[in-house]
Amino acid sequence: MFGSKRKSIRGTAVNQISSLHHEHSSYKWWVLGNVMIGTFMAVLDATIVDVSLAKIMATFGIGVDTVKWVATAYLLVFAVMLPTSGWIADHFGYKKTYATALSLFTLGSLLCSLSWNESALILFRIIQGAGAGLMMPVGMAIVMREFPPERRGIALGFWTIAAAASVSLGPTLGGYLIDNFAWHSIFDVNVPVGVIGVFATMVIQREYKTLTSRKFDLIGFVSMAIFLSALLIALSDGNADWNTGGWTSPFIVTCFTISLIGFVVFMIAELNTKHPLIDLSLLKNFNFAMANVVLFIFGMGMFGSTFLLPLYLQNGLGYTAFQAGSLFLPIGFLQATMSPIAGNLADKVNPKIPASIGIILLALSLFVNHFLSLFSETSSIMISLYLRGLGMGWIFTPLSTIALSGIPRERMAQASGLYNVLRQIGGSFGVAIMGTLLTDRTIFHTTIYGQAVNQYAPVTKNILSGLSRFAQHAAGGTIALSSLRANALIIYNINLQAFVSAVDDDFFIASLITILCIVPILFLRYKKKKKANGEKFVAMD
């Protein structure tokens, strides 16, 4: 009897202490810091892999057509899992969902480090992407729920710091690990951080569940997964080496057909289901709909171009993984510096202004990369990266403020899931399309440059003669062997120049895609609302 009474008193005391802890003014900042851990890891693994692709290609003996799936698989599953996060968080609780997602991501990282071939690596990247796809929107919804509307801009600014830091540290850390250890180590570093993050979640966060639980939209989930997967496979493999039939081959046509059927089933299901996987009615909010259009276009240009630069630096200019990764270091610092400023500014002035500035800077950075060559200096490459860091710092926070300002708190998980899913889908499409264009344009430029080399022309004969003498002097051997080496050098340089020209074409297309974001931004609806202490810009639905 007395034991039960003491246990009851002890439980009451713990609940009171917990309540006091959660009601403390600093609680929301502890939650923000906790969520930033998961955000850092999820974005880190989307960037740290980019500098490892050249090493993975060499280790497994694969080409761009295959290695791009190491990046695309992560982004694709990330996108597919994003819209399920709302239902899972509402059904099981936000704290449990976030902790489970972080645990799944950590497990996927461990398995990736144990991969024995490219197929296993791609499979385990799917597990990683599933954890990240649940973690990002739930974390964002937690932050938005804990902070009042007037403080969400600055909160999102600091939340973006985690993503910005991983953009900088990811390639640099990845390059160092690859050069000094092995590519497996880029996944090993996630494991201890993930364990700490799970522990912090269990200690810091309070549980939150909605009062009502809706039915899971299984048909919507399956049809969306089929629609996106089939479409990305078709876009990625249209010009693959094994696909001799090209875009009209039976396999590609079948993928497009399956994708179309999946899309039709998905739309019918979502429009006729009481509890849809993706609440398309959210798009009735004009600002939310336009912001999602911006994010989709932005994802295509940004993720697609990020896939290209490390390949250019390592395969084109001969940089080591660490040298290539270290160039990205200023991006995150610039983004981290500008994000809180942009967030604070978005709370005071029309957020369309800083968002538009960011898009212009980002498009300009991609256009500058259109002029890359085999002789580009590090200083000229850094100019585009500085512009990119500044641009990204000005985009996300103001755009998030506009998009989510008119969304009720009880629908925040659904909204943040849809808000992030379109950016990730855009990123998946960007990597797939840019990878396909890179292969296609490399073949095109190789053909053009190869036709320009006339083996009977006096200039070509003089170059081959000089290269042959150089090869014989440097490596020895017969005259015939030296001639073969000279021809091989010519072919190597043609292929290398064709690759760089293809990269330039891709960056130009990425810049055009990105600048298109200006159009939907200009249509966003904002008006001035008079306040006692000044003017405030508020969203118009």
KELO-693478 format. One record per residue (C-alpha): residue in one letter; x, y, z. Coordinates in steps of 0.25 Angstrom, whole numbers, padded with zeros to 4 digits, always signed. Each point is the difference from the previous one (the first is absolute). Layout:
# residues N
aXYZ ...
//
This chain:
# residues 541
m+0000+0000+0000 f+0011+0010+0004 g+0009-0005-0011 s-0012+0003-0010 k-0002+0014+0006 r+0015+0003-0001 k+0000-0005-0014 s-0012+0009-0003 i+0007+0012+0006 r+0013-0003-0007 g-0008-0001-0013 t-0007+0013+0002 a+0013+0007+0004 v+0006-0005-0013 n-0012+0005-0008 q+0001+0014+0006 i+0015+0001-0002 s-0002-0004-0015 s-0012+0010-0001 l+0009+0011+0005 h+0011-0004-0009 h-0009+0000-0012 e-0006+0014+0004 h+0013+0006+0002 s+0003+0012-0010 s+0013-0007-0005 y-0007-0013-0003 k-0004+0003-0014 w+0015+0004-0003 w+0005-0014+0006 v-0010-0006-0010 l+0005+0008-0011 g+0014-0004+0003 n-0004-0015+0001 v-0007+0001-0014 m+0012+0006-0006 i+0008-0012+0003 g-0009-0009-0009 t-0001+0011-0011 f+0015+0001+0000 m+0002-0015-0002 a-0011-0001-0011 v+0005+0011-0008 l+0015-0004+0003 d-0003-0014-0007 a-0006+0007-0012 t+0013+0008-0002 i+0011-0008+0006 v-0002-0011-0011 d+0002+0009-0012 v+0015+0001+0003 s+0001-0015+0001 l-0007-0003-0013 a+0013+0000-0008 k+0007-0010+0010 i-0012-0009+0000 m+0000+0000-0015 a+0015-0005+0000 t-0003-0010+0011 f-0011-0007-0006 g+0004+0003-0014 i-0014+0007-0004 g-0003+0012-0008 v-0009+0012+0002 d-0012-0007-0004 t+0001-0009+0012 v+0007+0008+0010 k-0011+0011-0001 w-0010-0009+0007 v+0008+0000+0013 a-0004+0015+0000 t-0014-0002-0007 a-0005-0012+0009 y+0002+0008+0012 l-0007+0012-0005 l-0011-0008-0006 v-0003-0008+0013 f+0001+0013+0008 a-0011+0006-0009 v-0009-0012+0001 m+0001-0001+0015 l-0002+0015+0002 p-0015+0000-0001 t-0002-0012+0009 s+0006+0007+0011 g-0012+0008+0003 w-0009-0012+0002 i+0011-0008+0008 a+0003+0012+0009 d-0015+0003+0003 h-0002-0015+0002 f+0012-0004+0009 g+0004+0013+0005 y+0010+0011-0005 k+0011-0004+0011 k-0001-0015-0003 t+0000+0002-0015 y+0012+0010+0000 a+0008-0010+0009 t-0003-0012-0009 a+0003+0007-0013 l+0014+0004+0006 s+0002-0014+0004 l-0003-0005-0014 f+0009+0010-0006 t+0011-0004+0009 l-0002-0015-0003 g+0000+0003-0015 s+0013+0008+0001 l+0007-0012+0007 l-0005-0010-0011 c+0005+0009-0011 s+0014+0000+0006 l-0001-0015-0001 s-0004-0001-0014 w+0008-0010-0009 n-0005+0005-0014 e-0008+0011-0006 s-0013-0007+0001 a+0001-0002+0015 l+0004+0015+0001 i-0012+0005-0007 l-0009-0010+0008 f+0005+0006+0013 r-0001+0014-0005 i-0015-0003-0001 i+0000-0003+0015 q+0007+0013+0003 g-0009+0008-0009 a-0012-0006+0007 g+0005+0004+0013 a+0003+0014-0005 g-0013+0002-0007 l-0007-0002+0013 m+0009+0008+0009 m+0001+0013-0008 p-0015+0004-0001 v-0003-0005+0014 g+0012+0008+0005 m-0005+0012-0007 a-0014-0001+0005 i+0005-0002+0014 v+0007+0013-0001 m-0012+0007-0006 r-0009-0005+0011 e+0009+0004+0011 f+0003+0015-0005 p-0011+0010-0001 p-0003+0006-0013 e+0008+0013+0002 r+0012-0008+0004 r+0000-0011-0011 g+0008+0008-0010 i+0012+0001+0009 a-0002-0014+0005 l+0000-0005-0015 g+0012+0008-0002 f+0008-0007+0011 w-0006-0014-0005 t+0006+0003-0013 i+0013+0002+0006 a+0001-0015+0002 a-0002-0002-0015 a+0009+0010-0003 a+0011-0005+0009 s-0001-0014-0007 v+0001+0006-0014 s+0013+0005+0004 l+0006-0010+0009 g-0006-0012-0008 p+0009+0001-0012 t+0012+0004+0008 l-0002-0011+0010 g-0003-0010-0010 g+0012+0004-0009 y+0010-0001+0012 l-0006-0014+0004 i+0001-0005-0014 d+0014+0004-0002 n+0005-0005+0013 f-0009-0012+0003 a-0010-0006-0010 w-0013+0004-0005 h-0007-0009+0010 s+0004+0010+0011 i-0009+0011-0005 f-0012-0008+0005 d+0007-0005+0013 v+0000+0015+0005 n-0015+0000+0001 v-0001-0011+0010 p+0005+0006+0012 v-0007+0014-0003 g-0013-0008-0002 v+0001-0007+0013 i+0002+0013+0007 g-0011+0006-0007 v-0010-0011+0003 f+0004+0001+0015 a-0002+0015+0000 t-0014-0002-0006 m-0004-0009+0011 v+0005+0009+0011 i-0004+0014-0006 q-0013-0001-0008 r-0014-0002+0006 e-0010-0008-0008 y-0011+0006-0008 k-0011-0008-0007 t-0012+0005-0007 l-0014-0003+0006 t-0005-0007-0012 s+0007-0011-0009 r-0003-0001-0014 k+0001-0013-0009 f+0013-0002-0008 d-0002+0002-0015 l+0007-0013-0004 i-0005+0002-0015 g+0006+0014-0001 f+0013-0004+0006 v+0002-0012-0009 s-0004+0007-0012 m+0008+0012+0003 a+0013-0009+0002 i-0003-0007-0013 f-0003+0013-0008 l+0013+0007+0005 s+0009-0013-0001 a-0004-0003-0014 l+0001+0014-0005 l+0014+0002+0006 i+0005-0014-0006 a-0005+0005-0013 l+0007+0013+0001 s+0013-0005+0005 d+0002-0012-0010 g-0005+0006-0013 n+0014+0002-0005 a+0007-0011+0009 d+0011-0008-0006 w-0008-0013+0001 n-0013+0006-0006 t+0004-0001-0015 g-0015+0003-0004 g+0001+0014+0006 w-0013+0008+0004 t-0008-0009-0009 s+0004-0013+0006 p-0011-0010+0006 f+0006+0002+0014 i+0000+0015+0000 v-0014+0000-0007 t-0005-0010+0011 c+0005+0009+0011 f-0006+0012-0005 t-0014-0007-0002 i+0001-0006+0015 s+0003+0014+0005 l-0012+0006-0007 i-0009-0011+0005 g+0006+0002+0014 f-0002+0015-0001 v-0015-0002-0004 v-0003-0009+0011 f+0007+0009+0010 m-0008+0012-0004 i-0013-0008+0000 a+0003-0005+0014 e+0004+0013+0006 l-0012+0007-0005 n-0010-0010+0004 t+0006-0005+0013 k-0005+0006+0013 h+0014+0000+0006 p+0010+0001-0011 l+0015-0002+0001 i+0002+0014-0006 d-0010+0010+0003 l-0002+0006-0013 s-0010+0010+0006 l+0012+0007+0006 l+0004+0005-0014 k-0013+0008+0001 n+0008+0010+0008 f+0006+0008-0011 n+0013+0004+0007 f+0003-0015+0004 a-0003-0005-0014 m+0010+0011-0006 a+0011-0003+0010 n-0001-0015-0003 v+0002+0003-0015 v+0012+0009+0003 l+0006-0012+0009 f-0002-0010-0011 i+0007+0009-0011 f+0011+0003+0010 g+0002-0014+0004 m+0002-0004-0015 g+0010+0011-0002 m+0007-0001+0013 f+0002-0015+0003 g+0003-0003-0015 s+0011+0010+0000 t+0006-0004+0013 f+0001-0014-0006 l+0009+0006-0011 l+0010+0008+0007 p+0008-0011+0008 l+0000-0008-0013 y+0006+0011-0008 l+0011+0004+0011 q+0004-0015+0002 n-0001-0006-0014 g+0002+0013-0008 l+0011+0008+0008 g+0006-0012+0008 y-0003+0005+0014 t+0000-0009+0011 a-0013-0003+0008 f+0005+0009+0011 q+0004+0012-0009 a-0014-0001-0007 g-0007-0001+0013 s+0007+0012+0006 l-0005+0009-0010 f-0014-0001+0005 l+0004+0004+0014 p-0004+0015-0002 i-0014-0004-0005 g-0005-0004+0013 f+0006+0011+0008 l-0006+0010-0009 q-0013-0006+0000 a+0000-0002+0015 t+0004+0015+0001 m-0011+0005-0009 s-0012-0009+0004 p-0002+0006+0014 i+0001+0014-0006 a-0010-0004-0012 g-0009-0006+0011 n+0000+0012+0008 l-0002+0009-0012 a-0012-0009-0005 d-0007+0003+0013 k+0001+0015-0003 v-0001+0002-0015 n-0006-0007-0012 p+0007-0014+0000 k-0001+0000-0015 i+0012+0010-0001 p+0010-0008+0007 a-0005-0013-0007 s+0001+0007-0013 i+0014+0005+0003 g+0004-0015+0004 i-0005-0006-0013 i+0007+0011-0009 l+0013-0003+0008 l-0001-0015-0002 a-0003+0000-0014 l+0012+0010-0003 s+0009-0010+0008 l-0005-0011-0010 f+0002+0008-0012 v+0014+0004+0004 n+0003-0015+0000 h-0004-0001-0014 f+0014+0006-0004 l+0008-0011+0008 s+0012-0006-0008 l+0012-0009+0002 f+0008+0012+0003 s-0010+0007+0010 e+0007+0005+0013 t-0005-0003+0014 s-0003+0015+0002 s-0010+0001-0012 i-0007-0013+0005 m-0001+0006+0014 i-0007+0012-0005 s-0012-0009-0004 l+0000-0007+0013 y+0000+0013+0008 l-0012+0005-0008 r-0007-0014+0002 g+0002+0001+0015 l-0005+0014+0001 g-0012-0003-0009 m-0004-0013+0008 g+0000+0009+0013 w-0010+0009-0006 i-0010-0010-0005 f-0004-0010+0010 t-0005+0007+0012 p-0008+0011-0007 l-0006-0010-0009 s-0004-0009+0011 t-0006+0012+0008 i-0009+0003-0012 a-0004-0014-0003 l-0003-0004+0014 s-0006+0013+0006 g-0014-0003-0004 i+0000-0015+0004 p-0008-0004+0013 r+0009-0007+0011 e-0008-0013+0000 r+0004-0001-0015 m+0014+0004+0001 a+0006-0014-0001 q-0008-0003-0013 a+0004+0014-0006 s+0015-0002+0004 g+0000-0014-0006 l-0006+0005-0013 y+0009+0013+0000 n+0013-0009+0001 v-0005-0011-0009 l+0000+0009-0012 r+0014+0005+0002 q+0005-0014+0002 i-0008-0005-0013 g+0006+0012-0007 g+0014-0004+0005 s-0002-0015-0005 f-0004+0005-0013 g+0011+0010-0001 v+0011-0011+0003 a-0007-0010-0010 i-0001+0011-0011 m+0013+0006+0002 g+0007-0014+0000 t-0007-0004-0012 l+0003+0014-0007 l+0015-0002+0004 t+0001-0013-0007 d-0008+0004-0012 r+0008+0013-0002 t+0014-0007+0003 i-0003-0009-0012 f-0004+0012-0008 h+0012+0008+0003 t+0009-0013-0002 t-0006-0002-0014 i+0002+0015-0004 y+0015+0001+0006 g+0003-0014-0006 q-0004+0004-0014 a+0008+0013+0001 v+0013-0008+0002 n+0005-0004-0015 q+0011-0010+0002 y+0005+0004-0014 a+0001+0015+0003 p+0014+0005+0002 v-0003+0006+0013 t-0005-0013+0006 k+0012-0007-0006 n+0009+0009+0007 i-0007-0001+0013 l+0000-0015+0000 s+0015+0000-0004 g+0003+0009+0012 l-0008-0009+0009 s+0006-0012-0005 r+0014+0005+0003 f-0004+0004+0014 a-0006-0013+0003 q+0012-0008-0005 h+0009+0009+0008 a-0009-0001+0013 a-0004-0014-0001 g+0010-0007-0009 g-0005-0011-0010 t+0000-0001-0015 i-0005+0011-0010 a-0013-0008-0003 l-0003+0000+0015 s+0003+0014+0002 s-0009+0004-0012 l-0011-0008+0007 r+0002+0008+0013 a-0001+0013-0008 n-0013-0004-0006 a-0005-0004+0013 l+0004+0014+0006 i-0008+0007-0011 i-0012-0009+0002 y+0001+0002+0015 n+0000+0016-0001 i-0011-0001-0010 n-0009-0007+0010 l+0005+0009+0011 q-0004+0012-0007 a-0013-0006-0005 f-0003-0003+0015 v+0003+0015+0004 s-0009+0005-0011 a-0011-0009+0004 v+0001+0005+0014 d-0001+0015-0005 d-0012-0003-0007 d-0007-0006+0012 f+0004+0012+0008 f-0006+0009-0010 i-0013-0008+0000 a+0000+0000+0015 s+0001+0015+0000 l-0012+0001-0009 i-0008-0009+0009 t+0003+0008+0012 i-0003+0013-0005 l-0014-0005-0003 c-0003+0001+0015 i-0001+0015-0001 v-0014-0002-0008 p-0008-0007+0012 i+0007+0009+0010 l-0005+0012-0006 f-0014-0005+0000 l+0000-0002+0015 r-0010+0008+0008 y+0004+0009+0011 k-0005+0013+0006 k+0003+0010+0010 k-0007-0001+0014 k+0001+0012+0009 k+0005-0002+0014 a+0002+0010+0011 n+0015-0001-0001 g+0001-0001-0015 e-0004-0008-0012 k-0001-0015-0001 f-0001-0008-0013 v-0010-0011+0001 a-0004-0011-0009 m-0013+0000-0008 d-0006-0013-0003 
//
